[in-house]
Amino acid sequence: MPAPAAAAPWVVWALLRATGTERGFPLVPAMSFTPYAAVTAVVPLAVAARERSAPGAALSAGAAAVLAAAVLSRSRSRRAPLPGGPRIRMATVSLRRGLVRPGPVLELVSRYAVDVLAVQELTPEAETALRAAGLDRLLPSAHVVPARPGAVPAASGAVWTRLPVVGRSVTRGVFEQPAVRLDAGGGAVVELTSVHTFPPATSPASVRAWSSDLRALPAAEPGVLRVLAGDFNATLDHAALRAAVARGYRDAARDAGRALAWTWRPLRLRVPRLTIDHVLLDPRVGVASVETVRVEGSDHRALVAELALPG
């Protein structure tokens, strides 16, 4: 195969990533694998070197540079001075269709002194088991939104917290996305939504549902300290997620230099490892730390973020 032809897939991938023009199926799910495309961009370079093809080398090097820049830019911390208001520690966890046992979830809450827990893929059975195991003693206030009639049981979502709840609502989507307004002390009120967008992995219809879910997420606004946390089923290589961030948010893991840490992989496989769980923040909220934590039985890692609120 001529070197320019060998470079073509990486060139197309780099153009899509640079322009944010991936649309539909299968381009949208394919963009999740951009870090793997960046790593393998040495393949067409090697072909060009073997063939001594200057055009092939130029195309390959250009694609590799674009892909590497897109990925490596997320490894740099963007920490700013932390505001002096109250601090809260929040975590987000996916229960894998309700199959995660209560023990690992309670261990997460206790070990990290979690103030607010955003839960995805909750089922009625999982909710009953969590309450029986003592989650309500650790986090006594809850906002649980059951799956709508006809939906899969794991479409339910919840937020548990130890902070006073001053408001409850639901963000529109295919799955249930509860939101709570919390009195964090010192006059600070923060709104947190447990996000779970539809996975865009199987068909054009799934991509349309995912795109609609991301567009429906609330924008940041001056009157609310807003946090969106959970399973976005999207990486920062997706233009649709970058558009959601651009509506007034910052990605907490990116601020902390942790945006390359993976949060999902198939339980029985070592790869792929994708970063599809996020904590998006109002710019006035500071990021003290972000950690990814293994939760036994889940195909997602939990995200634990310590946030500093303005006074």
C-alpha distance (Angstrom), angle and dihedral (degrees) to the residues before:
residue distance angle dihedral
M1 . . .
P2 3.84 . .
A3 3.81 113.7 .
P4 3.84 95.6 -116.8
A5 3.80 90.1 53.0
A6 3.81 90.5 48.3
A7 3.82 89.4 53.2
A8 3.82 94.0 48.9
P9 3.85 98.6 91.2
W10 3.81 91.8 51.9
V11 3.81 91.9 44.5
V12 3.82 91.5 52.6
W13 3.82 90.6 46.2
A14 3.81 91.5 50.4
L15 3.81 91.5 48.7
L16 3.80 92.0 50.7
R17 3.81 92.0 47.9
A18 3.80 94.0 45.9
T19 3.80 94.5 47.7
G20 3.80 98.8 35.4
T21 3.80 90.3 -132.6
E22 3.80 100.2 133.7
R23 3.78 107.8 129.8
G24 3.77 135.8 173.9
F25 3.76 132.1 -9.7
P26 3.03 129.2 -3.1
L27 3.83 96.6 6.8
V28 3.81 95.1 63.6
P29 3.83 96.8 53.9
A30 3.82 89.6 40.2
M31 3.83 91.2 60.0
S32 3.82 88.4 66.2
F33 3.80 86.7 73.8
T34 3.81 96.5 57.4
P35 3.85 92.7 117.3
Y36 3.81 88.1 56.9
A37 3.81 90.3 48.5
A38 3.80 89.1 52.3
V39 3.81 92.5 51.5
T40 3.81 93.6 47.5
A41 3.82 93.8 47.0
V42 3.81 86.9 97.7
V43 3.82 88.3 73.6
P44 3.83 97.4 74.1
L45 3.80 89.1 39.9
A46 3.78 89.0 57.4
V47 3.80 90.6 48.5
A48 3.81 91.0 50.9
A49 3.80 91.7 48.4
R50 3.79 91.5 49.9
E51 3.81 91.6 49.9
R52 3.82 93.6 39.0
S53 3.78 88.0 -128.9
A54 3.79 113.2 164.4
P55 3.84 94.2 -169.6
G56 3.79 90.7 48.1
A57 3.80 91.3 48.8
A58 3.80 92.3 49.0
L59 3.79 93.6 49.5
S60 3.80 92.9 44.7
A61 3.79 94.3 47.0
G62 3.79 92.2 47.9
A63 3.81 93.0 50.3
A64 3.81 91.5 45.8
A65 3.81 91.4 50.8
V66 3.81 93.5 50.6
L67 3.79 93.9 46.9
A68 3.81 94.2 44.4
A69 3.80 91.8 49.0
A70 3.81 91.3 50.7
V71 3.80 92.0 52.0
L72 3.80 102.7 35.9
S73 3.78 94.1 47.2
R74 3.81 86.6 72.0
S75 3.81 92.8 60.2
R76 3.79 94.6 68.3
S77 3.79 118.1 93.3
R78 3.79 116.7 -124.7
R79 3.78 97.5 -169.0
A80 3.79 117.4 165.1
P81 3.81 128.0 -168.8
L82 3.79 108.0 -71.2
P83 3.80 118.8 -114.7
G84 3.77 115.8 -115.2
G85 3.78 99.9 -123.2
P86 3.81 131.0 101.4
R87 3.78 120.7 -46.7
I88 3.78 125.0 -136.6
R89 3.77 130.0 -172.8
M90 3.79 114.6 -144.6
A91 3.78 132.1 -179.0
T92 3.78 134.7 -168.4
V93 3.81 123.0 -153.2
S94 3.80 135.4 178.3
L95 3.80 115.2 -147.3
R96 3.84 96.4 -155.5
R97 3.81 97.6 -120.5
G98 3.79 89.9 -35.1
L99 3.81 94.0 -60.3
V100 3.82 97.5 117.7
R101 3.79 110.2 103.9
P102 3.81 120.0 -122.9
G103 3.83 95.3 -116.0
P104 3.83 98.1 72.3
V105 3.80 91.1 45.3
L106 3.80 93.5 51.8
E107 3.80 89.7 44.8
L108 3.81 89.5 54.5
V109 3.80 91.8 50.6
S110 3.82 93.8 46.6
R111 3.80 98.6 40.5
Y112 3.80 94.3 50.7
A113 3.82 97.6 33.6
V114 3.79 89.6 -123.9
D115 3.81 116.1 -159.9
V116 3.82 97.0 -173.7
L117 3.82 127.3 25.7
A118 3.82 120.8 -165.2
V119 3.82 111.0 -160.3
Q120 3.80 128.9 -163.5
E121 3.82 130.6 -173.9
L122 3.77 92.7 27.1
T123 3.81 118.7 167.1
P124 3.82 128.8 -166.9
E125 3.80 89.5 -107.2
A126 3.81 92.1 50.3
E127 3.80 91.5 48.4
T128 3.81 91.1 51.6
A129 3.80 91.4 48.3
L130 3.82 93.4 48.4
R131 3.79 92.2 50.2
A132 3.81 92.4 46.0
A133 3.81 90.1 50.8
G134 3.80 91.5 55.4
L135 3.81 107.6 -97.0
D136 3.80 90.0 137.2
R137 3.81 90.0 58.4
L138 3.81 90.9 55.4
L139 3.81 96.3 38.6
P140 3.82 106.8 19.9
S141 3.83 99.7 -176.8
A142 3.80 121.7 68.3
H143 3.78 141.6 177.2
V144 3.81 108.5 -163.6
V145 3.81 119.5 177.5
P146 3.83 112.0 -165.1
A147 3.78 121.0 -141.6
R148 3.79 114.2 -90.1
P149 3.82 119.1 -107.3
G150 3.79 109.8 -77.5
A151 3.81 94.4 19.8
V152 3.78 123.6 112.7
P153 3.85 111.0 -88.6
A154 3.82 90.9 -118.1
A155 3.82 90.1 62.7
S156 3.80 87.0 88.3
G157 3.81 119.6 106.3
A158 3.79 135.3 -169.1
V159 3.77 147.7 -176.1
W160 3.80 121.6 -149.9
T161 3.80 120.7 -171.1
R162 3.78 145.4 167.8
L163 3.83 90.8 -147.9
P164 3.83 123.1 92.0
V165 3.81 111.0 -90.7
V166 3.81 113.2 -137.3
G167 3.80 98.6 173.3
R168 3.80 142.5 13.5
S169 3.80 130.6 -159.7
V170 3.81 142.0 148.9
T171 3.81 128.4 -119.9
R172 3.80 113.0 -138.7
G173 3.81 117.4 -109.5
V174 3.79 145.2 118.1
F175 3.81 88.7 -86.1
E176 3.80 125.3 42.0
Q177 3.81 113.2 -89.9
P178 3.82 111.7 -174.5
A179 3.79 120.2 -161.1
V180 3.80 128.0 -162.2
R181 3.78 133.6 -170.7
L182 3.77 111.4 -140.9
D183 3.78 133.7 -161.8
A184 3.79 101.0 -133.6
G185 3.81 94.4 -179.8
G186 3.77 130.9 -106.9
G187 3.78 90.7 65.8
A188 3.83 92.7 -62.6
V189 3.80 118.2 135.8
V190 3.81 118.2 -174.2
E191 3.80 129.2 -172.7
L192 3.80 118.0 -146.1
T193 3.80 125.9 -170.9
S194 3.81 122.8 -163.8
V195 3.81 99.6 -137.1
H196 3.80 124.4 -153.5
T197 3.80 115.7 162.3
F198 3.78 123.9 -171.1
P199 3.84 112.3 -91.6
P200 3.84 111.1 -109.7
A201 3.78 93.2 -152.0
T202 3.78 109.5 107.3
S203 3.80 115.5 39.8
P204 3.82 146.9 -7.7
A205 3.81 88.0 -91.3
S206 3.82 91.1 55.9
V207 3.81 90.2 52.3
R208 3.80 90.9 50.9
A209 3.82 91.4 50.3
W210 3.82 90.9 48.2
S211 3.80 92.2 48.8
S212 3.80 90.9 49.6
D213 3.82 91.4 49.7
L214 3.80 92.3 52.1
R215 3.81 92.7 47.4
A216 3.82 90.1 50.4
L217 3.80 94.3 57.7
P218 3.81 110.0 110.2
A219 3.79 118.6 -103.2
A220 3.77 122.0 -125.4
E221 3.79 113.6 -93.8
P222 3.80 135.2 -174.2
G223 3.81 96.4 -113.8
V224 3.82 96.8 55.1
L225 3.81 134.1 54.0
R226 3.80 95.3 -141.7
V227 3.83 130.0 -169.2
L228 3.81 124.7 -176.4
A229 3.80 112.2 -164.1
G230 3.76 134.5 171.1
D231 3.78 145.0 48.1
F232 3.81 108.6 -11.8
N233 3.82 92.5 169.5
A234 3.81 84.2 -139.0
T235 3.78 137.5 97.6
L236 3.79 128.1 -147.4
D237 3.80 86.6 -100.6
H238 3.81 88.1 72.2
A239 3.79 114.6 92.3
A240 3.83 90.0 -148.8
L241 3.82 91.9 59.5
R242 3.80 92.2 44.5
A243 3.81 87.3 52.5
A244 3.81 89.9 52.9
V245 3.81 90.6 50.4
A246 3.81 89.7 48.3
R247 3.81 89.7 61.0
G248 3.79 87.7 84.0
Y249 3.82 106.1 -64.1
R250 3.78 141.3 114.5
D251 3.80 125.0 -147.2
A252 3.82 107.5 -118.7
A253 3.81 95.1 -150.3
R254 3.79 90.8 50.6
D255 3.80 91.0 51.2
A256 3.80 88.5 51.9
G257 3.82 94.3 46.2
R258 3.81 90.4 -112.6
A259 3.81 100.3 109.2
L260 3.82 93.1 112.9
A261 3.81 93.2 56.8
W262 3.80 107.6 110.7
T263 3.79 120.7 -125.0
W264 3.83 103.9 -176.6
R265 3.78 139.4 41.2
P266 3.81 134.8 149.2
L267 3.79 109.3 -86.0
R268 3.81 94.5 -127.3
L269 3.81 97.3 41.8
R270 3.78 133.1 62.4
V271 3.81 92.5 -144.5
P272 2.93 149.6 83.6
R273 3.78 99.8 43.7
L274 3.78 112.7 -173.9
T275 3.79 135.7 -179.4
I276 3.79 102.7 -133.2
D277 3.83 101.7 138.0
H278 3.80 117.4 82.5
V279 3.78 145.6 170.4
L280 3.81 110.6 -143.3
L281 3.79 116.2 -165.3
D282 3.76 141.6 -163.0
P283 3.84 104.5 -109.3
R284 3.82 90.3 -117.3
V285 3.83 90.6 64.5
G286 3.81 116.0 86.4
V287 3.80 127.0 -143.1
A288 3.80 115.3 -132.4
S289 3.83 95.3 172.4
V290 3.80 144.2 -18.3
E291 3.80 124.9 -158.6
T292 3.80 134.4 178.3
V293 3.80 111.9 -140.6
R294 3.79 129.1 -167.8
V295 3.81 113.3 -123.6
E296 3.80 112.1 -162.5
G297 3.79 111.7 -117.0
S298 3.80 96.4 16.7
D299 3.79 125.7 106.9
H300 3.81 87.5 -148.6
R301 3.76 128.6 69.9
A302 3.78 114.0 -130.8
L303 3.77 118.1 -115.1
V304 3.80 115.0 -137.8
A305 3.80 115.8 -169.9
E306 3.78 129.6 179.0
L307 3.78 108.2 -150.1
A308 3.81 129.4 -164.7
L309 3.80 114.6 -149.0
P310 3.79 125.8 -153.9
G311 3.76 115.0 -98.5
